[in-house]
Amino acid sequence: MYDVMKQAEEKLVQVGTDLTVSVIFFVMSIIILTIIAFIILTIKNNKKPAEERKSQLAIFLISVFTGWAITTIIFVYRMVMIGISHLKQ
């Protein structure tokens, strides 16, 4: 039992060190895309008449969801391409 736990701990540490860069890149991508989407939506929102404008909270939530969705789609596409390249070998 102790040997299995020791192996699991070693593998967890190895995965953590291997994927740290990917996780940091993933989080930074979400933040950057959220900021870009927020700026674009704020500019578009300010051009609308006062009756049709959305609240800053709604714009922020839309921006966060947009940044998360785009980043997730890119990372899933990347993982699928890596999987396909491994299957071709």
DRENDO-628755 format. One record per residue: x, y, z of N, C-alpha, C in turn; residue in one letter. Coordinates in steps of 0.1 Angstrom, whole numbers. Layout:
// DRENDO-628755
<node <X; Y; Z>; <X; Y; Z>; <X; Y; Z>; 'A'>
...
//
This chain:
// DRENDO-628755
<node <8; -12; 0>; <0; 0; 0>; <9; 12; 0>; 'M'>
<node <19; 12; 8>; <28; 24; 9>; <35; 26; -4>; 'Y'>
<node <39; 15; -11>; <46; 17; -24>; <37; 23; -34>; 'D'>
<node <24; 20; -35>; <15; 26; -44>; <13; 40; -41>; 'V'>
<node <12; 44; -29>; <11; 58; -25>; <23; 66; -29>; 'M'>
<node <35; 60; -27>; <47; 67; -30>; <48; 69; -45>; 'K'>
<node <44; 59; -53>; <45; 61; -68>; <35; 71; -72>; 'Q'>
<node <23; 71; -66>; <13; 81; -70>; <18; 95; -67>; 'A'>
<node <24; 97; -55>; <30; 110; -51>; <40; 114; -61>; 'E'>
<node <49; 105; -65>; <60; 109; -75>; <54; 113; -88>; 'E'>
<node <44; 105; -93>; <37; 109; -106>; <30; 122; -105>; 'K'>
<node <24; 125; -94>; <17; 138; -92>; <27; 149; -92>; 'L'>
<node <38; 148; -86>; <48; 158; -87>; <54; 160; -101>; 'V'>
<node <56; 149; -108>; <61; 150; -121>; <51; 157; -131>; 'Q'>
<node <38; 153; -130>; <28; 160; -138>; <27; 174; -134>; 'V'>
<node <28; 178; -122>; <27; 192; -118>; <38; 200; -124>; 'G'>
<node <50; 194; -123>; <61; 202; -129>; <61; 202; -144>; 'T'>
<node <56; 192; -151>; <55; 192; -165>; <44; 201; -170>; 'D'>
<node <33; 203; -163>; <22; 210; -168>; <21; 225; -163>; 'L'>
<node <30; 229; -155>; <30; 242; -149>; <30; 253; -159>; 'T'>
<node <38; 252; -169>; <39; 262; -180>; <26; 262; -187>; 'V'>
<node <20; 251; -190>; <7; 251; -198>; <-4; 257; -190>; 'S'>
<node <-5; 254; -177>; <-15; 260; -168>; <-13; 275; -167>; 'V'>
<node <-1; 280; -166>; <1; 294; -165>; <-2; 301; -178>; 'I'>
<node <1; 295; -189>; <-3; 300; -202>; <-18; 300; -204>; 'F'>
<node <-24; 290; -200>; <-39; 289; -200>; <-46; 300; -193>; 'F'>
<node <-41; 302; -180>; <-47; 313; -172>; <-44; 327; -178>; 'V'>
<node <-32; 329; -182>; <-28; 342; -188>; <-36; 344; -201>; 'M'>
<node <-38; 334; -209>; <-46; 336; -221>; <-61; 340; -218>; 'S'>
<node <-66; 334; -207>; <-80; 338; -203>; <-80; 352; -199>; 'I'>
<node <-70; 356; -191>; <-70; 370; -186>; <-68; 380; -198>; 'I'>
<node <-59; 377; -207>; <-56; 386; -218>; <-68; 387; -227>; 'I'>
<node <-74; 376; -230>; <-86; 376; -239>; <-98; 383; -232>; 'L'>
<node <-99; 382; -219>; <-110; 388; -212>; <-108; 403; -212>; 'T'>
<node <-95; 408; -210>; <-93; 422; -211>; <-96; 428; -225>; 'I'>
<node <-91; 421; -235>; <-94; 426; -249>; <-109; 426; -252>; 'I'>
<node <-116; 416; -248>; <-131; 415; -250>; <-138; 426; -242>; 'A'>
<node <-133; 429; -230>; <-139; 439; -222>; <-137; 453; -228>; 'F'>
<node <-125; 456; -233>; <-123; 469; -239>; <-131; 470; -252>; 'I'>
<node <-132; 460; -260>; <-140; 461; -272>; <-155; 463; -269>; 'I'>
<node <-160; 455; -260>; <-174; 456; -256>; <-177; 469; -250>; 'L'>
<node <-168; 475; -242>; <-170; 488; -235>; <-171; 499; -246>; 'T'>
<node <-162; 498; -256>; <-162; 508; -267>; <-175; 507; -274>; 'I'>
<node <-179; 495; -278>; <-192; 493; -285>; <-204; 498; -277>; 'K'>
<node <-203; 495; -264>; <-214; 498; -255>; <-216; 514; -254>; 'N'>
<node <-205; 521; -253>; <-205; 535; -252>; <-210; 542; -264>; 'N'>
<node <-210; 535; -276>; <-215; 541; -288>; <-230; 540; -289>; 'K'>
<node <-236; 531; -281>; <-251; 529; -282>; <-258; 540; -274>; 'K'>
<node <-271; 542; -278>; <-279; 552; -270>; <-280; 547; -255>; 'P'>
<node <-283; 557; -247>; <-283; 554; -232>; <-294; 543; -229>; 'A'>
<node <-304; 542; -236>; <-315; 532; -233>; <-310; 518; -236>; 'E'>
<node <-301; 516; -245>; <-297; 503; -250>; <-284; 498; -243>; 'E'>
<node <-278; 506; -235>; <-265; 502; -229>; <-267; 491; -219>; 'R'>
<node <-257; 483; -218>; <-256; 472; -207>; <-248; 477; -196>; 'K'>
<node <-250; 471; -184>; <-243; 475; -172>; <-228; 469; -174>; 'S'>
<node <-219; 476; -166>; <-205; 471; -166>; <-204; 457; -161>; 'Q'>
<node <-212; 453; -152>; <-212; 439; -147>; <-215; 429; -158>; 'L'>
<node <-225; 432; -166>; <-229; 424; -177>; <-218; 423; -187>; 'A'>
<node <-212; 434; -190>; <-201; 434; -200>; <-189; 426; -194>; 'I'>
<node <-186; 428; -182>; <-175; 420; -176>; <-178; 405; -176>; 'F'>
<node <-190; 401; -173>; <-193; 386; -173>; <-193; 381; -187>; 'L'>
<node <-197; 388; -197>; <-197; 384; -211>; <-182; 383; -215>; 'I'>
<node <-174; 392; -211>; <-160; 392; -214>; <-152; 380; -208>; 'S'>
<node <-155; 377; -196>; <-149; 366; -189>; <-153; 353; -196>; 'V'>
<node <-166; 351; -199>; <-170; 339; -206>; <-164; 338; -220>; 'F'>
<node <-163; 349; -227>; <-158; 349; -240>; <-143; 345; -240>; 'T'>
<node <-135; 351; -230>; <-121; 348; -229>; <-119; 333; -225>; 'G'>
<node <-127; 328; -216>; <-126; 314; -212>; <-130; 305; -224>; 'W'>
<node <-140; 308; -231>; <-145; 299; -242>; <-135; 299; -253>; 'A'>
<node <-129; 310; -257>; <-119; 310; -268>; <-107; 303; -264>; 'I'>
<node <-102; 305; -252>; <-90; 298; -247>; <-93; 283; -246>; 'T'>
<node <-104; 279; -241>; <-107; 265; -240>; <-108; 258; -254>; 'T'>
<node <-114; 265; -264>; <-115; 259; -277>; <-101; 258; -283>; 'I'>
<node <-92; 268; -281>; <-78; 267; -286>; <-71; 255; -280>; 'I'>
<node <-72; 254; -267>; <-65; 243; -260>; <-70; 229; -263>; 'F'>
<node <-83; 228; -265>; <-89; 215; -269>; <-84; 211; -283>; 'V'>
<node <-84; 221; -292>; <-79; 219; -306>; <-65; 214; -305>; 'Y'>
<node <-57; 221; -297>; <-43; 217; -295>; <-41; 203; -290>; 'R'>
<node <-49; 199; -280>; <-48; 185; -275>; <-53; 175; -286>; 'M'>
<node <-63; 178; -293>; <-68; 169; -304>; <-57; 167; -314>; 'V'>
<node <-50; 178; -318>; <-39; 177; -328>; <-28; 169; -323>; 'M'>
<node <-24; 170; -310>; <-14; 162; -304>; <-18; 148; -304>; 'I'>
<node <-30; 145; -300>; <-35; 131; -300>; <-35; 125; -314>; 'G'>
<node <-39; 133; -324>; <-39; 128; -338>; <-25; 125; -343>; 'I'>
<node <-16; 134; -339>; <-2; 132; -343>; <4; 119; -337>; 'S'>
<node <0; 116; -324>; <5; 104; -318>; <-2; 92; -324>; 'H'>
<node <-14; 93; -328>; <-20; 81; -335>; <-15; 78; -348>; 'L'>
<node <-10; 88; -355>; <-4; 86; -368>; <10; 79; -368>; 'K'>
<node <16; 80; -356>; <30; 74; -355>; <30; 60; -354>; 'Q'>
//
